Amino acid sequence: MLHEAGVPPLRERRGGRPLVIAGGPAVSANPMPLVDIVDALALGEGEETLGEIIRLLEEMSRDEIDRQSSREPGVLLEALARIPGMLVPGFSSAGVSFRDPVSPSHFPRSVIITPESVFPDTMLVESGRGCPGACAFCLAASIYRPFRFMPLSAFKELVEGLHPAVKRIGLVSTAVAANPDFVPIVKLLASRGIAVSFSSLRAEDLDDEKAALVGSIGTASASLAPESGSERVRFALGKRVPDEVYFIAAAKLRAAGVRHFTLYLLIGCPGENETTLVETEIFMERFRKAIGGRGFSVHVNPLVPKPWTPLQFWAMPEEREIAERQRAVEKMLRRLGLGVQIKSVRSALRQALFSTGDERIGRAIVHYVEGGLSWKRALKEAGVNVSFPHERKGPETAFPWDAISGPVRRGTLFKRFEAMERDGSAGAP
């Protein structure tokens, strides 16, 4: 984006003009690939940080900002470095910490509603942050602690001031139905003639009342994420939800009027072996029986290790092994007559480098974009260790983000990783 906008991607070539700040979950998880690219990085939840950045800039005149950005960028950057949660290369002291969690009253929602957008009449509202689950691969559950939800009282206030252009509200959360006020919130919106859609549903959250409510508001499709068709692998990943829970939830949603189902699977997981494919085929056949002939498709993605999760210690399988597992799963699913969407293995491997890499990854991206090099050549020019995501790691391993104080202790993550490996190698739960 910087390159196509005519902005020099490397911080050293901009001299503070324009000032480039980045934040969000990917940046918070591992900011190191961007330290040579952006001027400042916001770690953790950004609502209060953004407010402080804006107040800082408002205190300065435009002339002062231009002068400090062009001739004395250090003055502005030093001020930014004093904001909690801000990592400012060259100015932040060691041991930058994540910003503290924010109150649900600060959760974001769509500000601009326009027919020119993808969702022309929809306001997206973050109804929950974090996740009540404990999946070993999940970044959201690790960096957004504790799980918080927007209460019914906040939705009542939102509805009272709603613009007439808003015809639908999309509830955004990793676990929409885990909100204790889920039922009254949906009923409130429906009573005002506002359609409701969901970003995701967890099978374990769907009791009879919630499933019936999802169908009663006209929900035509539902997505569930068992992660693996093998109960043993799923449990090892920390998603301790038995197969039967998915079949029961699917049957309830089908009875409520849901006409199409999508399942999300991960491949290349710890604990996968020759029995996993057989277990997955049995799971799919039983799920299809539970939905009684409704539409059914499957998305398959390679598992990518993330910082601040137990899987940061995991040795990701090599490309050839992941591709072989992927082909086997795809062949089985197509034999069952299911629609299948497969994510590129190479894309997943690139994501793993971004996820676990240091500033050399950022340099490689600049070489790739500006220099027109192949991705392989760009990695070599920047000196990237492309084997790092595939190496087994232990308590002594140095990670690029070690100087950052995050929301979870490294020792705790490693203990969970060891337990996950034991569970994955054991028999079915």
Sequence and secondary structure as in RCSB ss.txt:
>XXXX:A:sequence
MLHEAGVPPLRERRGGRPLVIAGGPAVSANPMPLVDIVDALALGEGEETLGEIIRLLEEMSRDEIDRQSSREPGV
LLEALARIPGMLVPGFSSAGVSFRDPVSPSHFPRSVIITPESVFPDTMLVESGRGCPGACAFCLAASIYRPFRFM
PLSAFKELVEGLHPAVKRIGLVSTAVAANPDFVPIVKLLASRGIAVSFSSLRAEDLDDEKAALVGSIGTASASLA
PESGSERVRFALGKRVPDEVYFIAAAKLRAAGVRHFTLYLLIGCPGENETTLVETEIFMERFRKAIGGRGFSVHV
NPLVPKPWTPLQFWAMPEEREIAERQRAVEKMLRRLGLGVQIKSVRSALRQALFSTGDERIGRAIVHYVEGGLSW
KRALKEAGVNVSFPHERKGPETAFPWDAISGPVRRGTLFKRFEAMERDGSAGAP
>XXXX:A:secstr
 TTTTT  SSHHHHTTSS  EE SHHHHH  GGGTTT SEEE B  HHHHHHHHHHHHHS HHHHHHHHHT HHH
HHHHHHTSTTEE TTTS S  B B    GGG  B     TTSSSTTEEEEE EES SS  TT HHHHHS S EE 
 HHHHHHHHHT  TT  EEEEE TTGGGSTTHHHHHHHHHHTT EEEES   GGG  HHHHHHHHHTT  EEEEE
EE S HHHHHHTT    HHHHHHHHHHHHHHT  EEEEEEEES TT  TTHHHHHHHHHHHHHHHHTT EEEEEE
EE    TTSGGGG     HHHHHHHHHHHHHHHHHTT EEEE  HHHHHHHHHHHH  HHHHHHHHHHHHH   H
HHHHHHHT  TTGGGS   TT   TTTTSB SS HHHHHHHHHHHHHHHHS   
